[in-house]
Amino acid sequence: MKTGEHKAEKYKREEYGATLKEKIPYGMYYFGQGMVYTMVSQFLMMYYTDYALLPSLAITAIMFGGKIWDGVNDTLFGLVMDKVRWKSGRRFLPWLKISVVAIPISTILLFSIKGVGNVGLRIAAAVLTYAVWDLCYTISDAPIMALPTVMTPNVKERASFMTFSGMGGAFSMALSAIAIPIVFAKAGFFVAGVVAAAVCLVAMSLVTVFCREKYYANVETQQESTLKETLVYLKGNKYLFLYYGYRLVSGVVSVSMLSYMAKYCLGDVTAVSLIALYSMPMIIAVYICSPFLLKKFDKIVIYRACVILSAAMYGVTYLIGYENKTLVLLSMAVIAALAIMPSIIMGALPQDCIEYGTFKTGLRKEGITFALQSFIAKVGAAFAAANASLIFHFINYDGSLAVQPAETVSTIWGSCMLVPMAGMLLGLVFLFAYNLRDADVQLMSDANEGKITREEALRKMSRKYGMEEKR
């Protein structure tokens, strides 16, 4: 679908004005998306092992294989998103309108397999519903992350959108961590899934009503994207790969066992709710301080600091030991709070990489940029789930037991603390190689928009990033 040139020009000419009317709905989309994401990422495995009673190796195959294939689909969708031009002149909002309906429905289906006859049929139902849910989530992730790039050319304003998205996602995850264990403990996983889906539908729909696409960089053309252009753009965007390199390493070396740690190490799965409650004051404080921090420091500096502190806290928590429940809850709450600034910055760094890639290559590829982010996130989630289920397989975990053997509990504890710590420390090599500065990104954005010349931007940059030559 090609965009009508008159409509595209109309969007290009519109002046940008960032308002709360745009930012709050943008954050609410992440609130709704985060509700179902937390439900799936934190509790789906427990639903499979302890309620649907699926074999551990089957769960490994379902979650690992499904996520890897879905990650490939993310990359393909990124190419499609860069190529497709809707008749309305918009690039990302039409995809979001589809996801608003598709994600809630697929979430309910995901938690509907418990009553399916035998184990073989339940495995088949799990494969089908998981594949459908992942496909629906695919068409939501990249478009919502790319949306600020067509709402404003201002790098700082884009970061402010990320603040609202981070707030929406963090509060959603905190609320779901508090409410979901209570709901499924009293009414079952299906009811919890329906509640999460309903909240998701209402919250996500607001972005399609209040947010508009109104800015396209001058380098953007209305020609269809080609694979060759995409490869040129990716080859010239080393900072994109450095950032995603960290995300990949820290995601692969991880484990998804928080609900099990709460249930068996701390004595009750609702300990997840207590962690969320304890973290709320710290999370609010982080959000209050975030505008100051983002103005004072480059985003990558803040990101590095949070990663180092988080890794240290995982080590401290492991040494505390799960016998001291109160200290563990407080320590885990600190870890949750330390994750907030990276969650805010997570969407802004790829936007910076888009400006860098555009400035260096003359090509602008939001779709593939954010599709790769979704791909990396899903690969990480696949490994986190697979690592957990493989650990369960090797220790002969039995979900039907109310009390697990001491060796099983100790293994769960060590895995929850030491594996993510190792992933963060290994990934730091990528973060310290990433030296793209915020002020330089703004100069690149101004040049991409045509406000200043490329030569003027290069003169004013703190460093040249190997781009002294003409492209």
C-alpha positions, 0 to 999 in steps of 0.5 A: 500500500503506497502512501498518497504523496499529498497526505505524506506532505501534509504530515511532514509540514505539521508542527510538533507540540508534545502534550500530555494528551499524547504522552499519557495514552502512549504510556497507557499502551505500555501499561496494557501491554505490560499487564499481559506480558507479565502474566505470560513471562512470569506465570505461564510456565507455572501454569504449564508445570503446576496446573496443565501438568505438561512435561518439562521437556515439552515446555522447553520445546514449546517456549524455546522453539516458539520464541526463536521462531517468533524472533525470526518473525519479528525480523521479517515483520520489521522488513514488512513494516518498512515496506508497507505504506498505508493509504491513510499516510500513517506507518505505525498506528494501523498496526497498533489498531490490530494489536489492541484487539488481537493481544487480549483475545490471544492471552485468554486462549493461552490460559484455556488449555487446562481442561483439554483431555490428555497430555498430548492434546494439551501439548498441541493446544499449548503449541498453538495458543502460544504461537498465536499469542506470540504472533499477535504480540509481534505486530504490537512491539516494533510499531509502538516503539517506533511511533515517537520517531514520527511524532517528533524530531526532538531527541529529548522529547522522544526520551520523554515519551520513553519516560511515560512508556517506562512508567506505564510498563513499570506500574503495570508490571508492579500492579500485575505482580501484586494482583495476578498471584492473588487472583489466580490463587482465588479464582484460577489462571483463566480468570486472571487471564481474562482480567489481564486481557480486559485491562490490556484492551482498555489501556492500549486502545487510547493510543489509537485515539489520541496519538498522531503521526505528524513528522517524517525526516527529510531523508525519508522517501515514499519509495518502497524499502529494499533488502539491499537498503536495509543491509546497508543501513544495518552494516553502517549502524555499529551502535545498534549492534553494540546495544543489542549485543548487551541485550542478547548476552544478558538475555541468553544468560538469564532464567525465568524462575521468580514465581518458583523462587517466591513459592518455594524459597520464600514460602508463598507465590504471593511473595512476588506481590510483596516484592512489588509492594516494597518496590513501589516507593523506590520506583516512584522516587526513580520516576521523580528523579528520571527527568533530572537524571536524563538531563544531567547524564547521557542515557548510556552512562545511566544504563551502565550504572544501573546494570552494575548496581543490579548485578551487585545486588543479585550477588548481595541477595544470594549471600543473604540467603532465602532464610532471611525473608524480610531482607530478601524482599527488600533486596529484590525490591531494590533490584526491581527499582534499579530496572526502572531507568533501563526500562525507560532508556531501553526504547530511547537508545534504539531511537538514537541509533536510528538517527546515527544510522540515518546520518551515516547512511542516508537511510532511515529504517525504524521498522527493522531497528525495533523489530530487531529489538523485539527479536533480541527480547524474545530470544532472551525470553526463550533462553530464560524459559528454556534455561529454567525448564532444563534446570527443572528437568535435571533436578527432577522437579515435580510440580505436583509436590506441595513441598520440594526437596531441599536440594531443589529449593537451593538450586532454584535460589542459586539459579535466580540470583547467580545466572542473571548476575553473570549475564549482566556482567558479561554484557558490560563489554558491549555497554562500555564500547557504546559511546554515542552521546546525546548531544551528538545525536541531537545534531544528527537529528537536526541534520537529518531533518534539514535544520543544519547541514551535515558539515555543520553537525560534524563540526559541532560534535564531540567526536566524529564517530568515523564519519568525517568522509562524505557518505 
